[in-house]
Amino acid sequence: MGAAAAGALDDLHERFVERLIAGDALAARRLVAVALAHAPAALVYEQLITRSLHEIGRRWRSGEVGVAHEHLATGICERILPLLAARLPRRARRGRLAVVACAPWELHALGSRIVADFLDAGGWDVLHLGALVPANVLAELALARRADVVALSATTARSGMELQDVCRRLNRLTWAPLVAVGGQALGADDLPPLTDATLVRTPEALVALLAERFPSEQRRC
C-alpha cells in the first residue's frame, strides 16, 4: 500500500502543481479526489499538498512564477484542506488542549492549519491562531487557557530566527506547555539551535510524540 500510494502521488504531483499555478481550483480538487482513491489522507497532505506548495515556493524564489501564482496556489489548497481533514482517522477526545500558531513574523499560515487538522483528528482540543501572532500574546493565551502544548510553524528564515524568543517566553510560564516547532525554516543552516523546544518534522510525528508525552486523558490540575 505504501509504495503503490507513493507512486500514485508522484504521478499526480506535477499535474497538481500546474493546476495550482493556473488557478484551476476545480481541476485541483479533482486531482485530490483521485489521490484519495489511492492513498490515505495523511499521505495526500504530505506528498501532494505540502510538497506541491514547496515546489511552487521554489519556483517563485527562482523567478519562474510570480507572487500571484503562489497566492493562488495557497488559496486553492486552503479550500481543499477541509476535504482532507474529513478523511483523517479520528481518535477519541483526549481532554487536552493544543495551541497552534505561526512563529512571529510568519505570514504563511497553511502549515499551522495542517498541524491543527492532525491534532484535531488525534483527539486534541485545538486553538488555531494562524499567522502574525506576537510572542507576548501567544504566551498570555497559553497561560490563560492552560495549554498542554504549543505547536509553532516557521516557513521563512525571519520567522525561524524569531522562534528562540517565543519558545523562551513559553518555557518561563508558571504553567509551561510542551513547545513543539516545525516547518521549512527549521532546515536552515544559519538558524541557531533551539534549546527550549522540541523539533518535529511532520504533523504525524507530532501526534505520535504527544501520544507518548500525554498518555492519560486527564488534564493537569
C-alpha positions, 0 to 999 in steps of 0.5 A, spaced: 500 500 500 505 504 501 509 504 495 503 503 490 500 510 494 507 513 493 507 512 486 500 514 485 502 521 488 508 522 484 504 521 478 499 526 480 504 531 483 506 535 477 499 535 474 497 538 481 502 543 481 500 546 474 493 546 476 495 550 482 499 555 478 493 556 473 488 557 478 484 551 476 481 550 483 476 545 480 481 541 476 485 541 483 480 538 487 479 533 482 486 531 482 485 530 490 479 526 489 483 521 485 489 521 490 484 519 495 482 513 491 489 511 492 492 513 498 490 515 505 489 522 507 495 523 511 499 521 505 495 526 500 497 532 505 504 530 505 506 528 498 501 532 494 499 538 498 505 540 502 510 538 497 506 541 491 506 548 495 514 547 496 515 546 489 511 552 487 515 556 493 521 554 489 519 556 483 517 563 485 524 564 489 527 562 482 523 567 478 519 562 474 512 564 477 510 570 480 507 572 487 500 571 484 501 564 482 503 562 489 497 566 492 493 562 488 496 556 489 495 557 497 488 559 496 486 553 492 489 548 497 486 552 503 479 550 500 481 543 499 484 542 506 477 541 509 476 535 504 482 532 507 481 533 514 474 529 513 478 523 511 483 523 517 482 517 522 479 520 528 481 518 535 477 519 541 477 526 545 483 526 549 481 532 554 487 536 552 488 542 549 493 544 543 495 551 541 497 552 534 500 558 531 505 561 526 512 563 529 512 571 529 513 574 523 510 568 519 505 570 514 504 563 511 499 560 515 497 553 511 502 549 515 499 551 522 492 549 519 495 542 517 498 541 524 491 543 527 487 538 522 492 532 525 491 534 532 484 535 531 483 528 528 488 525 534 483 527 539 486 534 541 482 540 543 485 545 538 486 553 538 488 555 531 491 562 531 494 562 524 499 567 522 502 574 525 501 572 532 506 576 537 510 572 542 507 576 548 500 574 546 501 567 544 504 566 551 498 570 555 493 565 551 497 559 553 497 561 560 490 563 560 487 557 557 492 552 560 495 549 554 498 542 554 502 544 548 504 549 543 505 547 536 509 553 532 510 553 524 516 557 521 516 557 513 521 563 512 528 564 515 525 571 519 520 567 522 525 561 524 530 566 527 524 569 531 522 562 534 528 562 540 524 568 543 517 565 543 519 558 545 523 562 551 517 566 553 513 559 553 518 555 557 518 561 563 510 560 564 508 558 571 504 553 567 509 551 561 506 547 555 510 542 551 513 547 545 513 543 539 516 547 532 516 545 525 516 547 518 521 549 512 525 554 516 527 549 521 532 546 515 536 552 515 543 552 516 544 559 519 538 558 524 541 557 531 539 551 535 533 551 539 534 549 546 527 550 549 523 546 544 522 540 541 523 539 533 518 535 529 518 534 522 511 532 520 504 533 523 504 525 524 510 525 528 507 530 532 501 526 534 505 520 535 510 524 540 504 527 544 501 520 544 507 518 548 508 525 552 500 525 554 498 518 555 492 519 560 486 523 558 486 527 564 488 534 564 493 537 569 490 540 575 
